[in-house]
Amino acid sequence: MPEYGAIGITAGGTARPDVADPAGGEDDGSRAVIDVHHHFCAPAWREWAERQGLVNPKALPPWARWDAQTALELMDRAGIATAVLKPMLPARYESSAQLREATTVTLRAAVEVVEAHPGRFVFHTPLFLEDPQVSSWALRHGLDELGAVGVNVTANHGGVYLGDPSYDGIFAELDERSAVVDTHPHNLPGGPAGGPPGAAAVPGLPNFLCDFLLDTTRAAANMIRNRTLDRFPNLSVILPHGGGFLPHIAARLEAFAHSFDPPVEPAAVRDHLHRFYYDTAGPLSPAGTLLATVSPDRILFGSDWPACPAAVVTGVAVPALAADPAFTPALRRAVNRENALRLMPALVPA
């Protein structure tokens, strides 16, 4: 198994010439990786949210303590040349005006990070689909004015899943821009009776272990049911964590396609499965099932850092991807870099 702790990238994102190619001389892109799943909780947002009384800094999860130096150190160890920042704003907002201010602070911070570290970072703009007016403003501000390479949304907002017709207005605006829509799971609707928000639905099992994967799967299935990619054909939708359970139940969804309400043709299920994009964050399970379901040009590298600890990224996820027998060096190169470049042309200068 290759030793990825030794991989080196210079501050500009170029592989150090003194580091051996982990593919044994055959370029598999593992020293110039593009990471499409890098969580970004801006320090400026944390300070702002504390002043607003929205968060207790001591109670924030470890992944909310993002800083550029630690991010770059992890990226260098993992061979990541460029990371796509997924903004996180973990608070309950009191008004649309406050949500808009939080988004402004976060996007300003993302732009500053990009400018301070040329070639190392790009960013998505966050959309909160339960607030259509702020979402519409955020996509215009982030995509049209600040140069975001896509948007990120959660799989469900208050139990209303992606694909729901109530989101059609925002999706139409995104479709006009041929936008990349990067999704991410959250807690399943409902939760334990009487428990605080985000409490484990099953005691002793953190929600991210199982429930997050189901959340992504529900969102994808609802988009299939509502023919989202047919109605908005210019969208590129990324499903995280290998698509949740979706590749593992693909045959089940096709066999029972007529059980959707309204019924769906099996061919429509297959079509959507091949039109989604899937990232490897998590770490990814052995890729055979995923590759049996989707085309390899739809798979993108994702680290999930810092939600996924650095030791898991460098010690488990990256080596497992490099050693996965389902990937040839050419396929790894596509997953590590080329697919992301094709999906987000703004990354080409990086």
Buried (B, 14 or more C-beta within 10 A) or exposed (E): EBEBEEBBBEEEBEBEEEEEBBBEEEBBBBBBBBBBBBBBBBBBBBEBBBEBEBBEEEEBEEBBEBEBEEBBEBBBBBBBBBBBBBBBBBBEBEEBEBBBBBBBBBBEBBBEBBEEBEBBBBBBBBBBBBBBEBBBBBBBBBBEEBBBBBBBBBBBBEEBBBBBEEBBBBBEBBBEBEBBBBBBBBBBEEBEEEEEEEEBBEEEEEBBEBBBBBBBBBBBBBBBBBBBBEBBEEBBBBBBBBBBBBBBBBEEBBEBBEEBEEEBEBEBBBBBBEBBBBBBBBBBBEBEBBBEBBEBBBBBBBBBBBBBBBEBBBBBBBBBBBEBEBBEBBBBBBBBBBBBBEBBEEBEEB
